[in-house]
């Protein structure tokens, strides 16, 4: 079976297809350029409106027209809220630092897991007491270390595991 290809015709069609692709690319680029220019112009209009509104507010602040009185009220209320927030921020920043002073001793820690020893087991429980005290000492040391970290602002986060020695 013999095939007869007209390579000239194929070449011409491929050239036309490439030219159509280039033309479509130019069209898309022109559309994007015009849309970008429109967005820039809209931004310029928005800035101009803002400047006009700010100038009008400054000029008419004491006696706005009736149609703008509600908007002036909203601006005044927002400005008052901002001033109140700034005053609160200033007071918070000027306030004394909060100091957490925690002094925990082994006597302050209660071991709730230990059962009360029976009268016959009183002597063996007393012998085991030093081992429990070292555990209580470890707990006290851990609590004091955590308090120190919190007061220094370096408390471990939930994502960071606490170093255990």
Buried (B, 14 or more C-beta within 10 A) or exposed (E): EEEEEEEEEEEEEEEEEEEEEEEEEEEEEEEEEEEEEEEEEEEEEEEEEEEEEEEBBEEEEEEBEEEBEEEBEEBEEEEEEEEEEEEEEEEEEEEEEEEEEEEBEBEEBEEEEEEEEEEEEEEEBEEEEEEEBEEBEEBBEBBEEBBEEEBEEEEEEEEEEEEEE
